[in-house]
Amino acid sequence: MTAYVPGITETDLKKVILALQQLAAGRSNAVGSVTLLPGVATTVVADMNCSAASTPILTAASPGAAVELGNGTIHVSAVTNGSFTLTHANSAAARTFLYALLG
């Protein structure tokens, strides 16, 4: 659910209002999905909207991801400008998460 982002020199008031309406409706360009691959215990998620001050929020998008969250075997281990790192169980199955970046 992406939001329209007017350019810094935008003069069309309708476009600026559209962007504000979309933000108020909850749209964001700071969302995405990530699939944890089998056989690895860390995953780096590249996202240009991520900053070192961001807080990644995860939501399970597959049954295996729900189990991972329930077991408490996944956490955000690093956040930098342009990416965040997930440390998780080294599972034999792929797990998919949706995420939103705050801040």
Buried (B, 14 or more C-beta within 10 A) or exposed (E): EEBBEBEEEEEEEEBEEBBEEBEEEEBBBBBBEBEBEEEEEEBEBEBEEBBEEBEBEBEBBBEBBBBBBEEEBBEBEEBEEEBBBBEBBEBEEEBBBBBBBEE
